């Protein structure tokens, strides 16, 4: 089965609004910033946002299990240039024919990403490493049914505990998932936003029943951190989990019931005039 790839390119790492707005900080009040965040969140959390975003892939498959599995693979490999990683995610979609959950569960991935193949799959990951990662995911599915069920059955109700669970079960050397939650775990946090936020034209909300969306963590990288510091939103020189939690807490002051609306707001500042 062949799917057409995403259209408009969009680079989440280049959230440029912070650098652009910093020159105005002296003249802007806290209320100015708050109003802009709210306005841009409303403007940019639309179906059009999906085009060119890694979240596009989870909307190309049917059924909760397939959407969850596709979203996890898409988030795990969303690093580097979008021009490079989007085609790699597309391969998972094509190889599985849209039946991503069963493709993983049945081990059919071994036909395309072979164990012992040390050729490069994508940037830092060899085919053998990706196979090992997919095999770990397969084992989790065989044991727990889905990643969401694994988290729910563990009694987890907050995003930080979900991040730790995912890292413990699927992270480590050679895996695209960090081995622990000391780093910002940007892609895991992005995946959680997709899974938890409900009533959204972008996010799926499949885990809304057991993870509190007020606990979600901003997907943070070095660029976001540096520019957020210029705005005075946080003070940190390292894109760590602690820094991501602090920035998320700041966003919760603007969006107390749904802090990750701030993720769309930050994007809006990057593409729209001040």
C-alpha positions as CSV (number, residue, x, y, z in Angstrom):
1,X,0.0,0.0,0.0
2,X,1.4,3.4,-1.0
3,X,0.6,6.6,0.8
4,X,1.4,10.1,-0.4
5,X,3.7,11.9,1.9
6,X,3.0,15.1,3.9
7,X,2.9,18.3,2.0
8,X,4.1,21.6,3.5
9,X,7.4,21.3,5.3
10,X,7.4,22.4,8.8
11,X,10.4,22.5,11.3
12,X,9.4,22.4,14.9
13,X,13.0,22.9,15.9
14,X,13.0,26.4,14.3
15,X,10.6,28.1,16.6
16,X,11.8,31.5,15.6
17,X,9.2,33.7,17.4
18,X,11.3,33.8,20.6
19,X,14.3,35.4,18.8
20,X,12.0,37.7,16.9
21,X,10.0,38.8,19.8
22,X,12.9,39.3,22.2
23,X,13.8,42.7,20.8
24,X,10.3,43.8,21.8
25,X,10.4,42.4,25.3
26,X,11.1,45.7,27.0
27,X,7.9,47.2,25.5
28,X,5.7,44.2,26.0
29,X,3.8,43.4,29.2
30,X,3.0,40.0,30.7
31,X,-0.5,40.5,29.5
32,X,0.7,41.2,26.0
33,X,2.5,37.9,25.9
34,X,-0.4,36.0,27.5
35,X,-2.9,37.4,24.9
36,X,-0.6,36.5,22.0
37,X,-0.1,33.0,23.3
38,X,-3.9,32.5,23.6
39,X,-4.6,34.0,20.2
40,X,-2.0,32.0,18.4
41,X,-3.0,28.7,20.1
42,X,-6.5,29.2,18.8
43,X,-5.3,30.1,15.3
44,X,-2.9,27.3,14.7
45,X,-4.4,24.2,16.4
46,X,-6.3,23.3,13.2
47,X,-6.3,20.4,10.8
48,X,-3.9,22.4,8.5
49,X,-1.3,22.0,11.2
50,X,-0.9,18.3,10.4
51,X,0.5,18.9,6.9
52,X,4.2,18.5,7.0
53,X,4.2,17.5,10.7
54,X,5.1,14.0,11.9
55,X,1.6,13.8,13.4
56,X,0.4,13.4,9.8
57,X,1.3,9.7,9.8
58,X,-1.0,8.7,12.7
59,X,-3.9,10.2,10.8
60,X,-3.3,7.9,7.8
61,X,-4.2,4.7,9.6
62,X,-7.4,3.4,11.1
63,X,-8.1,1.9,14.6
64,X,-6.7,2.9,18.0
65,X,-4.0,0.3,18.0
66,X,-2.7,1.2,14.6
67,X,-2.8,4.9,15.4
68,X,-0.9,4.4,18.6
69,X,1.8,2.3,17.0
70,X,2.2,4.6,14.0
71,X,2.4,7.6,16.3
72,X,5.1,6.0,18.4
73,X,7.3,5.0,15.4
74,X,6.8,8.5,13.9
75,X,7.8,10.3,17.1
76,X,10.7,7.9,17.8
77,X,12.4,8.7,14.5
78,X,11.5,12.4,14.3
79,X,15.1,13.8,14.7
80,X,17.3,15.6,12.3
81,X,16.1,17.1,9.1
82,X,12.4,16.6,8.2
83,X,13.5,16.1,4.6
84,X,15.4,13.1,5.8
85,X,13.3,11.6,8.6
86,X,9.8,11.9,7.0
87,X,10.6,9.4,4.2
88,X,12.0,7.0,6.8
89,X,8.7,7.1,8.8
90,X,6.9,6.7,5.5
91,X,8.7,3.4,5.1
92,X,7.1,2.0,8.2
93,X,3.7,3.0,6.9
94,X,4.3,1.5,3.5
95,X,5.9,-1.8,4.8
96,X,3.0,-2.3,7.2
97,X,0.3,-1.4,4.6
98,X,-1.3,0.7,7.3
99,X,-1.7,-2.3,9.7
100,X,1.2,-1.1,11.9
101,X,0.2,-2.9,15.1
102,X,-0.1,-6.4,13.5
103,X,3.1,-5.7,11.5
104,X,5.0,-5.2,14.7
105,X,3.2,-7.9,16.7
106,X,3.7,-10.6,14.1
107,X,7.4,-9.7,13.6
108,X,7.0,-8.9,9.9
109,X,9.4,-6.0,10.3
110,X,12.2,-8.7,10.3
111,X,11.6,-8.9,6.5
112,X,12.5,-5.3,5.9
113,X,14.8,-4.3,8.8
114,X,17.0,-7.4,9.3
115,X,18.8,-8.4,12.5
116,X,22.5,-8.4,12.1
117,X,22.4,-5.8,9.3
118,X,24.9,-3.1,10.3
119,X,24.2,-0.9,7.4
120,X,22.8,2.6,8.2
121,X,19.0,2.8,8.5
122,X,18.9,6.5,9.5
123,X,21.6,8.7,10.8
124,X,22.7,7.3,14.2
125,X,20.7,4.0,13.9
126,X,21.8,0.9,12.0
127,X,19.3,-1.6,10.6
128,X,20.4,-4.0,13.4
129,X,19.7,-1.4,16.1
130,X,16.3,-0.5,14.6
131,X,15.5,-4.2,14.5
132,X,16.4,-4.6,18.1
133,X,14.2,-1.6,19.0
134,X,11.3,-3.0,17.0
135,X,11.8,-6.4,18.6
136,X,11.6,-4.7,22.1
137,X,8.4,-3.0,21.1
138,X,7.0,-6.3,19.7
139,X,7.8,-8.0,23.1
140,X,5.9,-5.2,24.9
141,X,2.9,-5.6,22.6
142,X,2.9,-9.4,23.1
143,X,3.0,-8.9,26.9
144,X,0.7,-5.9,27.4
145,X,-1.3,-5.5,24.3
146,X,-0.5,-1.9,23.6
147,X,1.9,0.7,25.0
148,X,-1.1,2.6,26.4
149,X,-2.3,-0.5,28.2
150,X,1.2,-1.1,29.6
151,X,1.2,2.4,31.1
152,X,-2.4,2.3,32.3
153,X,-1.9,-1.1,34.0
154,X,1.1,0.2,35.8
155,X,-1.2,2.8,37.5
156,X,0.5,5.7,35.8
157,X,-1.5,9.0,35.6
158,X,1.1,11.7,34.9
159,X,3.3,12.4,31.9
160,X,6.6,12.3,33.7
161,X,5.9,8.8,35.0
162,X,4.8,7.8,31.5
163,X,8.1,9.1,30.1
164,X,10.1,7.1,32.7
165,X,8.0,4.0,31.9
166,X,8.6,4.3,28.1
167,X,12.4,5.0,28.6
168,X,12.7,2.0,31.0
169,X,10.9,-0.4,28.6
170,X,12.1,0.8,25.2
171,X,15.1,3.0,25.7
172,X,18.8,2.3,25.9
173,X,21.9,2.0,23.7
174,X,21.1,2.0,20.0
175,X,17.5,2.8,20.6
176,X,15.9,6.1,19.3
177,X,14.3,6.3,22.8
178,X,16.5,7.8,25.6
179,X,17.6,5.4,28.3
180,X,16.2,7.5,31.1
181,X,14.2,10.8,31.7
182,X,17.3,12.9,32.6
183,X,17.3,14.5,29.1
184,X,14.3,16.6,27.8
185,X,13.0,13.5,26.0
186,X,11.5,15.8,23.3
187,X,10.1,13.1,21.0
188,X,8.6,11.1,23.9
189,X,6.9,14.2,25.2
190,X,5.6,15.0,21.7
191,X,4.2,11.4,21.5
192,X,2.5,11.9,24.8
193,X,0.9,15.1,23.6
194,X,-0.5,13.2,20.6
195,X,-1.8,10.4,22.8
196,X,-3.3,12.4,25.7
197,X,-4.8,15.7,24.5
198,X,-8.4,15.3,23.5
199,X,-10.8,17.5,21.6
200,X,-8.1,18.4,19.2
201,X,-8.0,18.3,15.4
202,X,-4.3,17.3,15.7
203,X,-3.9,15.2,18.8
204,X,-5.6,11.8,19.2
205,X,-6.5,11.7,22.9
206,X,-6.3,7.9,23.0
207,X,-4.9,8.0,26.6
208,X,-7.1,10.9,27.9
209,X,-8.8,8.5,30.2
210,X,-5.8,7.8,32.4
211,X,-3.1,10.4,31.8
212,X,-3.9,14.0,33.0
213,X,-3.2,16.4,30.2
214,X,-2.4,19.1,32.7
215,X,0.7,17.1,33.5
216,X,2.0,17.1,29.8
217,X,5.5,18.3,29.2
218,X,6.7,20.7,26.4
219,X,8.7,19.0,23.7
220,X,12.0,20.9,24.3
221,X,15.2,21.1,22.3
222,X,18.3,23.4,22.7
223,X,16.9,26.1,20.4
224,X,13.6,26.4,22.2
225,X,15.5,26.5,25.5
226,X,17.9,29.3,24.4
227,X,15.1,31.5,23.0
228,X,12.8,30.8,26.0
229,X,15.6,32.1,28.2
230,X,15.8,35.3,26.1
231,X,12.1,35.9,26.8
232,X,12.6,35.3,30.5
233,X,10.3,32.3,30.5
234,X,13.0,30.1,32.1
235,X,16.6,30.3,33.3
236,X,18.6,27.2,32.2
237,X,21.5,26.4,29.9
238,X,20.7,22.8,29.5
239,X,17.7,21.2,27.6
240,X,17.0,18.8,30.5
241,X,13.8,17.3,31.8
242,X,13.9,19.8,34.7
243,X,14.0,22.7,32.2
244,X,11.1,21.2,30.2
245,X,9.0,20.8,33.4
246,X,9.7,24.4,34.4
247,X,8.7,25.8,31.0
248,X,5.6,23.6,31.1
249,X,4.7,25.1,34.4
250,X,5.0,28.6,32.9
251,X,2.7,27.6,30.1
252,X,0.2,26.3,32.6
253,X,-0.1,29.8,34.0
254,X,-1.6,30.8,30.6
255,X,-3.4,27.5,29.9
256,X,-4.2,26.0,33.3
257,X,-6.4,23.2,32.0
258,X,-4.4,22.4,28.9
259,X,-0.7,23.6,29.1
260,X,0.2,22.1,25.7
261,X,-1.9,24.6,23.9
262,X,1.3,26.5,24.4
263,X,3.0,24.2,22.0
264,X,0.7,25.4,19.2
265,X,1.1,29.0,20.4
266,X,4.9,28.8,20.2
267,X,4.6,27.5,16.7
268,X,2.2,30.3,15.8
269,X,4.7,32.9,16.9
270,X,7.3,31.3,14.6
271,X,5.3,31.7,11.4
272,X,3.3,34.8,12.0
273,X,4.2,38.4,12.3
274,X,4.4,40.0,15.8
